Amino acid sequence: MRKVAVVLTICLILAGCGSNKPGDVLTGSEQEVFPVVEKYLENAAAGNWSEVFATLSGEALAEARANSTRVGPGEKIIARNMKAIPVCKDIVEVSVDFTRKTDNGFDRLAYGFRLKKTGHHWKIYKTTPGEYHHGDLKPGELPLKAAETITTYLELPLSQKRNLDHEYLAGRLLRESHRAKLLPVDPGPVKEQEKISARVMAVQCMGISDGYAVALVNYESVRDGRAYPMEALVEVLGVNGTWKICRLDITGI
């Protein structure tokens, strides 16, 4: 009985580390690969690069070595959800949707990790941007806070969009905003863009599920006293109790 209890305890610990879903039972491959991805995430957030490198191989290792000096420590993973997708023998892809705490607040990201088993060990050999985990989007009402996030961000002046991006954006959209701020700026075009404002007319929910929603936004771009109708699809998601924009596509001008 004692051996059975020990085995059950280990399985419960692994299940908790892997999926954050109470009651989930992990398969054999999940019990092997989830701890590897978990170790990578936790140590990358903390800046423990020797531990990060130990989980990697191939191009993932080369990229981590090249980029490690550009990433500062101090981040913490506060929530994550993992899904394992078998590819073929000894190859598994793990889809991860996780939230991290940074000096500027909270962000939510999604990545795909490809792992290969060599001998008795699994290592991550490739990382790619992934998709957030949510159920099928269905008709529904957009939460008021989500609509407020969309409206406020679109109506902000350009300078405030740049300075307050961490309050309204998440994931790839936030990282793109950060990268844009590092590029040289031509003051001429920036000054012209500052003259353009936006006025949101309507926000319509196109689909919602599990803290994720897609909204159709009709707004006006105002310049020199003239209003030009615009349309955008905006995707928002829950990030530690708030709503943030993770995708914004202009669909009509």
C-alpha positions in Angstrom: 0.0 0.0 0.0 2.8 2.4 0.8 4.3 2.0 -2.7 0.9 2.6 -4.3 0.5 5.8 -2.2 3.9 7.1 -3.2 3.2 6.5 -6.9 -0.2 8.3 -6.6 1.4 11.2 -4.9 4.0 11.6 -7.7 1.3 11.4 -10.3 -0.7 14.1 -8.5 2.4 16.4 -8.3 3.1 16.0 -12.0 -0.5 16.6 -12.9 -0.5 19.8 -10.9 2.8 21.0 -12.5 1.6 20.2 -16.0 -1.9 21.4 -16.6 -3.3 23.5 -13.7 -6.6 21.6 -14.3 -7.8 19.7 -11.1 -8.6 16.1 -11.9 -6.5 15.8 -15.1 -4.7 12.6 -15.5 -1.5 12.9 -17.5 -0.4 10.3 -20.1 3.1 8.7 -19.9 4.6 11.2 -22.4 3.0 14.2 -20.7 4.5 13.1 -17.4 7.9 13.1 -19.1 7.7 16.3 -21.3 5.7 18.7 -19.1 8.4 18.9 -16.4 10.9 19.8 -19.1 8.8 22.6 -20.4 8.0 23.7 -16.8 11.7 23.8 -16.0 12.4 25.9 -19.1 9.6 28.4 -18.4 10.5 28.9 -14.7 14.2 29.3 -15.2 13.9 31.5 -18.3 11.6 33.8 -16.3 14.1 33.9 -13.5 17.1 34.3 -15.7 18.8 31.0 -14.7 20.4 30.4 -18.0 22.5 27.4 -17.2 19.3 25.6 -16.2 17.5 26.8 -19.3 20.3 25.6 -21.6 20.0 22.1 -19.9 16.5 21.8 -21.3 17.4 22.7 -24.9 19.0 21.4 -28.0 19.3 22.3 -31.7 18.1 25.7 -32.8 16.3 26.4 -29.6 19.6 26.1 -27.7 21.4 28.4 -30.3 18.6 31.0 -30.0 18.7 31.0 -26.2 22.4 31.4 -26.1 22.2 34.3 -28.6 19.3 36.1 -26.7 20.1 35.4 -23.1 22.1 38.6 -22.6 19.1 40.7 -23.8 16.7 39.3 -21.2 16.7 40.5 -17.6 15.7 38.4 -14.7 12.9 39.1 -12.3 9.9 37.6 -14.1 7.7 35.0 -12.6 5.2 32.5 -14.1 2.0 32.7 -12.1 -0.3 30.5 -14.3 0.0 28.1 -17.1 -1.9 25.5 -19.1 -0.2 22.9 -21.2 -1.4 20.5 -23.9 0.7 17.7 -25.4 0.3 16.8 -29.1 2.2 13.6 -30.3 3.9 14.2 -33.6 5.6 10.8 -34.2 7.8 8.4 -32.3 9.9 10.3 -29.7 8.7 13.7 -31.0 6.0 15.7 -29.1 4.7 19.2 -29.4 3.6 21.0 -26.2 1.3 24.0 -26.5 1.6 26.3 -23.6 -0.6 29.3 -22.6 0.9 31.1 -19.6 0.8 34.3 -17.6 3.9 36.0 -16.3 4.5 38.8 -13.8 7.0 41.5 -14.9 8.1 44.8 -13.6 5.5 46.5 -15.8 2.6 44.2 -14.6 1.2 41.0 -16.2 1.4 39.6 -19.6 0.0 36.4 -21.2 1.8 34.5 -23.9 1.3 31.4 -26.0 4.1 29.2 -27.4 4.6 25.8 -29.0 7.6 23.7 -27.9 8.9 20.8 -30.0 10.7 18.1 -27.9 12.7 15.1 -29.0 13.6 12.1 -26.9 17.2 11.0 -27.1 17.9 8.0 -24.9 15.9 8.6 -21.7 15.9 12.4 -21.9 13.5 14.9 -23.6 14.8 18.2 -24.8 13.2 21.2 -26.5 14.7 21.7 -30.0 12.3 24.3 -31.4 10.1 27.1 -30.0 7.4 28.9 -32.0 4.6 31.4 -31.3 1.5 29.5 -30.4 -2.3 29.9 -29.9 -4.1 30.8 -26.7 -6.1 28.0 -25.1 -9.9 28.6 -25.2 -13.0 26.8 -26.2 -15.0 27.4 -29.4 -16.1 31.0 -29.7 -19.8 31.4 -29.4 -22.3 34.3 -29.7 -22.4 36.3 -26.4 -22.1 39.7 -24.8 -18.7 41.3 -24.6 -17.8 42.1 -20.9 -17.9 45.8 -20.1 -14.3 45.9 -19.1 -13.2 44.3 -22.4 -15.1 46.9 -24.3 -13.6 49.7 -22.2 -10.1 48.4 -22.9 -10.7 48.4 -26.6 -12.3 51.8 -26.7 -9.8 53.5 -24.4 -6.8 52.1 -26.3 -8.0 53.0 -29.8 -8.8 56.5 -28.7 -5.5 57.1 -27.0 -3.1 59.5 -28.7 -0.1 57.8 -30.3 2.4 58.8 -27.6 0.1 57.3 -24.9 -0.4 54.1 -26.9 3.4 53.7 -26.8 3.9 54.6 -23.2 0.9 52.7 -21.8 1.2 49.6 -24.1 1.8 47.3 -21.1 -1.6 48.3 -19.6 -3.6 47.5 -22.7 -1.7 44.9 -24.8 -0.6 41.4 -24.3 1.4 38.7 -26.1 2.9 39.2 -29.5 1.2 42.6 -29.9 2.9 43.9 -26.7 6.3 42.5 -27.8 5.9 44.2 -31.2 5.1 47.5 -29.5 8.2 47.1 -27.3 10.4 46.4 -30.3 9.0 49.4 -32.2 10.0 51.7 -29.3 13.6 50.5 -29.6 13.8 51.6 -33.3 15.0 55.1 -34.4 12.1 57.5 -34.7 11.7 60.1 -37.4 10.0 63.1 -35.6 8.3 64.3 -38.8 5.9 61.3 -39.4 5.4 60.9 -35.6 4.3 64.6 -35.4 1.8 64.0 -38.3 0.4 60.9 -36.7 -0.1 62.7 -33.4 -2.6 64.9 -35.3 -4.8 61.9 -36.0 -7.3 60.8 -33.4 -9.9 58.1 -33.2 -13.5 58.0 -32.1 -15.1 54.6 -31.4 -18.7 54.3 -32.6 -19.6 50.7 -31.8 -18.1 47.5 -30.4 -19.8 44.3 -31.3 -19.0 40.9 -29.9 -18.4 38.3 -32.7 -17.6 35.4 -30.4 -16.5 34.7 -26.8 -15.3 31.7 -24.7 -13.2 31.0 -21.7 -11.8 34.5 -21.2 -11.2 35.1 -24.9 -13.3 37.2 -27.2 -13.3 38.7 -30.8 -14.9 42.0 -31.3 -15.8 44.0 -34.5 -15.1 47.7 -33.9 -16.4 50.5 -36.0 -14.7 53.8 -35.4 -13.7 57.0 -37.0 -10.3 58.3 -37.8 -10.3 62.0 -37.4 -7.8 64.4 -39.1 -8.1 68.1 -39.9 -11.7 68.1 -38.8 -12.7 65.3 -41.2 -13.9 61.8 -40.0 -13.0 58.7 -42.0 -14.9 55.5 -41.2 -12.8 52.5 -40.1 -13.4 48.9 -39.1 -11.2 46.6 -37.1 -11.3 43.1 -35.6 -9.9 43.1 -32.1 -9.1 40.0 -30.1 -9.0 40.3 -26.3 -8.1 37.9 -23.5 -8.2 37.7 -19.7 -4.8 38.5 -18.1 -4.8 38.1 -14.3 -8.2 39.6 -13.8 -8.1 42.3 -16.5 -8.8 42.3 -20.3 -6.0 43.1 -22.8 -5.7 43.2 -26.5 -3.7 40.4 -28.1 -4.5 41.1 -31.8 -5.8 44.1 -33.8 -6.4 43.9 -37.6 -7.8 46.7 -39.7 -10.5 45.1 -41.8 -12.1 48.1 -43.5 -11.2 51.6 -44.5 
